[in-house]
Amino acid sequence: MAPGAGTPTGTVVFDFGDGSGTTSATVAGGVATATHIYTDTAGSPYTITANYGGDANFAGSSGSDTQTVNQAATTATV
């Protein structure tokens, strides 16, 4: 498939690597965004994978990267 013209559309499926299942995000303006909250740091670093399904003008693709998740700091006010 030749390089596409215009702006990609479609869906990106994110796997956050913690066994929680996948999250789908619609591509809008050429960008897909997903938010995820990790409930444990035990598996860190996690491998995050994004799979783009493609559309009529753009071929599908995938990529991955690792994310280190640290425990959040706590505060107490008395």
C-alpha positions in Angstrom: 0.0 0.0 0.0 1.4 3.4 -1.0 1.6 6.1 1.6 -1.8 7.4 2.5 -3.2 10.8 1.7 -5.1 12.8 4.3 -5.5 12.0 8.0 -5.7 8.5 9.4 -9.0 7.3 10.8 -10.0 4.1 12.4 -9.2 2.5 15.8 -6.1 1.8 17.9 -6.2 -1.1 20.4 -4.0 -0.6 23.4 -2.7 -3.4 25.6 -1.2 -2.1 28.8 0.6 -5.3 29.7 -0.9 -5.9 33.1 -3.5 -8.4 32.2 -6.4 -6.0 32.5 -7.6 -6.4 28.9 -7.4 -4.1 26.0 -8.7 -0.6 25.4 -9.9 0.7 22.1 -9.6 4.3 21.1 -10.9 6.1 18.0 -8.4 8.0 15.8 -9.4 11.6 15.7 -7.3 14.2 13.9 -4.7 11.4 13.4 -4.3 10.8 17.1 -5.7 8.1 19.4 -5.5 8.5 23.2 -6.2 6.1 26.0 -5.9 6.5 29.8 -5.0 3.6 32.1 -4.6 3.3 35.8 -2.2 0.6 37.0 -3.3 -1.0 40.3 0.0 -2.7 41.2 3.7 -2.0 40.6 4.6 -5.7 40.9 4.9 -6.3 37.1 6.8 -3.1 36.4 8.1 -2.3 33.9 5.1 -3.0 31.8 5.2 -3.4 28.0 2.5 -1.3 26.3 1.4 -2.2 22.8 -0.7 -0.2 20.4 -2.2 -1.8 17.3 -3.6 0.4 14.6 -6.1 -1.4 12.3 -5.6 0.9 9.3 -8.3 2.4 7.1 -8.9 2.8 3.3 -5.8 5.0 2.9 -3.4 3.9 5.6 -2.0 0.4 6.4 -2.3 -1.0 9.9 0.7 -1.0 12.2 1.8 -1.7 15.7 4.4 -0.6 18.2 5.3 -1.2 21.8 7.3 0.4 24.5 7.9 -0.1 28.2 6.6 2.0 31.1 8.0 1.8 34.6 5.2 2.2 37.2 6.2 3.4 40.7 4.2 3.6 43.9 2.5 6.9 44.4 3.5 9.2 47.2 1.0 9.6 50.0 0.3 12.6 52.2 -1.6 13.1 55.5 -3.1 16.3 56.8 -4.2 16.6 60.4 
